[in-house]
């Protein structure tokens, strides 16, 4: 039995006339009649009662009509789902996020835009730190990940999303708190709050190197679990911190945010993907990241 036979049968069942059904199908009437006879032989029963000017469904034909419609509907639905999957318009995308990246408004706009373009794709998120996400990529626990640069990503493909500067977080009442910007050397006497180096070794080292470049090695008073949690520790009076600018959009009582005049200290958010990943969904997401970066 072929899908073509089902379509032919349903055309005749709808119009109850072989000639009219053939015209609707765009074929000659004799081949249509032959296919219906062949179908009846395969099933082992008559589907139509033939009259001189019309036909009518047998009881078996009426039952077969209902089932045939369902089969074709299911087949068309399956075909459409396959096409959607081939275009990356369905399925699931698991995205890893370094904790500090979720604060940047561009990341939120990116996800909103992707959901609007591909509403059939279910997005699952997993939050970790940049270094740990490299391992999750290697183990295929996530399909792609938003990480913070600088970071050695090995052979993974890095697609930049947005650049941002680093700013200083000072406790309220700090001598530099009223200034529009500070130089790192003006914080030389302050205890520093940094996240563990393992979270992002390259960015950690960049902050240390920037301090040393202006003549001092920062005294690490305390380590915060994440880049973003350093703000609360500054508010608690443990010292000063250097964070990405996007984290400073969330005002916290007991701290002030100052620009840093040292222009060589910056960071970026980027997407990492596996270089030989054939997922169309990942490719669609990566292309959207490229479009956002070009804006």
N, C-alpha and C positions, 0 to 999 in steps of 0.2 A: 504494500500500500504506500502511495506517495502523497506528499502534501498537495501536489497538483490535483490529484484525484479528489481530495477533500474539498479543494476550492471549486472544482467543477461541480461536484455534488451539491455544495451549498448554493451555488448560483442557480442551479435547476430547482432546488428546494425553495429558494426565495421567489423565483418568478413563476414556478410551476409551468414552465413552457421551455422546450428545448431550443427553439429558434431564438426566442428573446434572450435566454441565458447565453447562447453562443454569441449573439451580438454584443452583449455586455462584456463577455470575456475576450472578444476580439478574435474568435476562431470560427471555423466552419462548423456547421451543425453535425455532420456525420462523425468527425473525430470525437466530438463531445459525447454523442450517443454511444460510441464504441468504448470510451473510457468509463462511462457509467455502467455499461453491461459488464465490463471487465471487473469493476469494483464489486458489483453484485455477485459475480461468480466467486471472487475472493472471500467475500463475507459468507456466502452460501444462502442468501435470501434476497428476495426482491425488495428494493427500496422505494420504487414508484409503481403506481398503477397507471398504465398508459391508456389514454382516451384519444379519440381522433384529433381533437384540437387542444388538448391540455393533458397535464399529468397531475396526480395527487400522491402524497406520501402514504406509504403503507405504515402500519403501526411500528414496524421495525425501522422504517425510514425516519419517522418522527423522533424516535429515540436516538437514532444515529445522528440526526441533525444537531441535536443538543450536544452530544459528545464531540462531534466534529468541530463545532464552533468553539468548544472549550479547548480542544487540542490546538487549533490554529491560534487562538488567543494566547495560550501558554507558549507556543513556539515563537510567536511575534514578540512576546514579553521577554523571553529568554534571549532572542536575537538582539533586542534593544539593549538589554543589560550587558551583553557581550560587547556591543559597539561602544557603550558608555565606558566600560572598563578599558577598552582599547584606546579611548580618548583621555583616560585618566579622570573621568567624571564620576566614578563610583569607587567603592572600596574603602580602605582605611589608610590614613597617613599618621605615623607615630613620630612626633617631633620632640626632640630633647631641647631643654632650655637651661642655659646657665642662669642661676638665680638672678643675677644683676641685670640680665638682658630684658627681662619682662617689664622693667620700669620704663623703658624707652617707648615713647608714644608711637614711633614708626613701627615697632614690632606689633603693637595692637592694630594699627591701620593695615599692616600687611596681612595679618590673620583675618581681619574682617573682610578685606578685599578677596582673599582666597575663598572664604566661605560663600561670598556672594557669587563668585564665578563658578564654583564647583560645590553646589549645595548637596550633591549626592555623596561627597566624600566625608567620611566620619573622621574627625581629627582627635587623636589621643595624644596627650602631652605627658612628658616626664621631666621633672625638674631635678637638676643636679649641679655640679660645678663643671667648669670647662674641661679640666683635666680628666675627670671621671667620664665625661661624655665621649671622649676619644675611645675609651675602652668599650663603652656601650655601642659605639659605631662599629668597632671591630668585632663585637660579639653579635651584631645584628639585632640588638635589643631596641634600637630606634632606627627609623628610616633616614633621618637627617637631624641636624642639631644646630641651634643658634648658640654660638659661643662668643667669648670676648677675646679680642686680640690685644696685644701680641700673644701668640701661642704657637708652639711647634706642632703642626697638625700632620706631620709625616707625609704619606702619599695621598691623604684625603684631598678632595677638591674644595677649595675655599672660595666662596662667592661673597664679596663684601656687601653689606647692607647700608651701614651708616657709620660715619666718623663722629667722635665726640671728644670733648676735652675733659681733663680731670680737674676737679675743684677741691678746695680744702674745707674740711668741716671743723669748726672751732667751737669750744664751749662758750656759752653766753658770758660776757664780761671779759673775754680775752682781749689783750692789748691790741691785737690786730683786727678785732671784730668790727671796727667801724670803717675800715678801709675797703675800697672797692675791689682791690686785688692785693695779694701778698706774694712775696718772693719766698721760695722754699727756705732760703737761708735765714729768714726772719722767724722760722719755726724751729731752728736748730736746738733751742733749749727745751723744747716741749717733748714730752713722751709721745710716742706714736702708737696708734692702734692699726695693726695690719691683719689681714686674714692669713691663714696658714699658707706657706709657699706652695704646698702641694695642690692647692686649688687652681692656681694659675702661675706657674713658676716664672714665665716670661714677663708678665705684667708686674708681679712682685719685684722681680729684679730691676725692671725699668724704674719703679718708684725709688728703690734703694740707689740706683745709679744716678738718678736725677738729683737726689740729695747730696751724694758724694761729689757730683759735678760742681756744686756750689760751696763745697768745703766742709761738709760734716757727714757723719754716719748716724742715721736716726737711731734713737734709743727705743727699742720695741717694748712698750710697757705691757701690752696685752694683745692677744690674737682673737679676732672675732670669727665666728663659725663661717660667715659669708661676707662678701664685700659689702652688702647692703646693711648688715647688722652692726657695722662699725658706728653708724650714726647714733644708735641708742647708747653705745658705750661712751661716745663723746659727751652725750647729754648727761651721763652719769658721772662725768668728771675724770675719766681715766686718761684722757689725753686728746690729741688731734688725729684726724684721719684724712686720707686722700681717697676720693671716690669718683666714679664717673658722674658727669654733670646730670644725667637723666635721673639719678637717684635723688638729687637735691630738689626735684620738683615737689617732693612730698615734705612739706614743712613739719619740723619736729620741734617741740618745745625744749628749750635749753641749749640750742645750738644756732650758729650762724654759718652761712655758706659764703665763701670768698673765691673769686677767680684766682688762678695761679698765673703769675706773669711768666713763668718758665714755659715757653711755647713748645719745647721739645717733649713735653710730657702729655701724651694723649692715648686714646684707646679707640677701639672700633668694635662693632658687632658684625658678625659674619655668619653665613650658613656653611656648614660642612656636609659634604655628601661623599658617597663612595664613587670613585672614578669610573667604575664599570657597571654601575647600577642601571638596570634596564627599565626600572619602574617609570611608567609614563606620568604617574601622579607626582613622583619626586621631581621629574623633569619640569612639570607644570609649575610646581612650587618654586623651583630654582629660577625659572624664567621670570616669575613674578618678582622674586628678590632682585634680579638684575634690573627689571623695570623701575623698581622703587629706588635703586641705587643711582640710576641715571637721572632721576628727577632733580 
